[in-house]
């Protein structure tokens, strides 16, 4: 019974946070009215947002759920539901439409047996989603910790993280990572994008926090 309830919570978290990326994409477009997103760029951006949302949800589950065993079960179910939705999509994809970071392309190539994967390689979500998730969850968690460490050092934030903790940073480490994942380029080459994204992170994080707190 305990496991089934935790599994249901995890599944519901995934089902709620995944479509939130569409709203976030509109936030980005409004913040960058002069930037034109092609259909492929918009799809890739939403893909990046979905993974960011998943990691934010994991962060809050770990911080809000005191029972670590229950937290793990919720997270496992959420990630399984998230990855499963992509893996069930058997439509061939061009890897570069979703992943442009050379480091991640190399990780996918390694996972596939070093077959010479490039942006133009046709594959499936099933062959890339676990690799991308595993890479980004570690990177984003490190970025969250970097933000909190800096805030505690500068303005004495409490030990328990608050829903709004990105606003103190003009170029949040999380925003810098997101820009790199989305563009495949150095974030310094996309200053305006990184700045606008940093300004949106607190609002998004608050939404994810509210979703998690309500469901668990």
N, C-alpha and C positions, 0 to 999 in steps of 0.2 A: 504493500500500500504506500509506504514511504517512498519507495523507488518510483512507483507509477506517478505519484503526485509531482515529484521532482522532474520526472521525464516530461510530464505535461507542461509544467512551467517553462522548461527549457524550449520545448517545441513552440509554445505560444510566444516566447520572447523572440525567437527567430522569425516567426510569421509576422510579428508587429514591426520589428526594426528594419526588416529587409525593404519593404515598400517605402519607408521613410526617406530613402535615397532620392526618390523622385522629387519630393518637396525640397530636399537639400540642393538638388541640382538647380531648381528654380531660384533658390536663395543666391547661389553662385552667379547665375546669369544676371540677376538684378544688381548684384554688387559689382559686376564687371560688364556694364552695358555696351562697352565698345569692343568687347571680345566676342568673336563669333565662334561658336562651337559647331563643328560638323556633326552629322549624325553619329559617326564612329567615335568622335571625341566625347560626345555626350554619353554614349553607351559606356565607354571606358571610364569616364568620370563617375558614373553611377555605380559601376562595378567596384571602383576604389572606395566609394562612399559606403557601400554595403559591408565591405570588409572592415573599414574603420568603425562602423556602427557595431559590428559584431565584437570587436576588441574592446570598445568602450563598454559594452554590456558585460563582457567578461570581467572587466575592471570593477564595475559596480557590484556585480554579484559577489565577487571576492571580498569587497569592502562592506557590503550590507548584510550578507549571510554569515552569521557567526559559526554555524555548523559547517566545518570545512568539507565533510563528507557529502553533505547535502548540496553544498555549493558546487562540488566537483560533478555530481550527478546532473545538476541543472545545466552546467556548462557543457558537459559531454552531449547531452540531449540537444542543446541549442546548436552546437557545432555540427552534430550529425544531421540535424534538420536542414541547416544552412547549406552544408556541402552536398547533401543528398538532392536538394532542389536543382543544383547545377549539374550534378553527375547524371541525373535522369534525363537531362537535355542532350540527346544524342546528335544534334545538328552539328556538322563540322564547323569549326571556327578558325579564323586566321589568328594566330597567337598575338601578333602585333596589334590587333584591334582591342585587346584587353590588357596586354602586358608589354611595356616598352622599356622598362629599366633593364639595362644590359646585365646587371648582376642577377636579376630574376630570370632573365632568358637563359643565362648560364646554369642556374639552379634547375630549371625545367629540363634543360638538355641533359644534365647529370642524372636527374630522376628517370629520364627516358632511355638511359644507357649511352649517352654521349653520341647521339646520331646526327649531330650538326643542326640542332634546332636554331631557327632564326625567327625574326618577326613575321616573315612570309610563310612559315611552316603552317600547314593545315593540320589541325588536331581536334581535340574535344575538351570540353570542360573537365571531364573526368580525369584527363591526363595532366591538368595544370592546377586545379583548385586547391588540392591539399598542399602542394608545394608552395603556392603563393600565400595561403593562409598561414602555414607554419613559419614562413619567413616574416610576414608582416606582424603577426601577433607578438613575436619577440621584439621586433623593432619598435612597435608602438608602445608596448609595456615599458621598455627602457626609456622612451620619450616621455611618457607620463611621469615616471619616477624622476626624470631630470627636471621637469617643470616643478614638481612638488618640492624637490630638494632646493631648487633655486628660490622658490617663494618662502620656504621656511627660513632660509638663510637671510633673505632680504627684509621680509616684513613679518616674520614670526607667525606664519599660518599654523593652525593646530595640526596635531598628528593625523586626525581623520580628515581625508580630503573632502573638500566642499564641491558641489556640482559646478560652480564657476571658478575655475582655477587657471584658465588660459589667458584671461584678459590683461594680465600684467606683462605679457610678452608680445612685443611687436612682431617678432618672427618666431612663433611657437615651434619647438622641435617637432611637434606633431604635424604642424602645417608644412614644415620643411620636408618631412618624410612623405607626406601626401603628394606634394608637388613633384617630388622625385619619382614616386610610383606612377603618377599620372602622366608626366611628361617624358620620363626616362632621361631627364636632363638635370643639371645642377639647379638647385632652387634659386641660387643667386641670379640666374638668367631669367627668372620669373618673379621678380620682386613684388610687382603689383598683385599677382595672383596669391603669393604667400601672405602678403599683408591683409588682403581681403579675407582670405581663408582663416587667418588667425582671429579676425574680428568676429567670425561666425561660429567658432568652435565652442564658446561658452554656451550659446543658445542651443546648439546641437547636443552638447554634453548634458545640459539640463534636461532635455527631452528624453535622452536615453536613460538618465538617472531616474526620471519620473516613471518611465515604462517599467524599468527593473524593480523599483521600489513598490510599485503597484502590484506587480505580478508575483513577487516572492513573498 
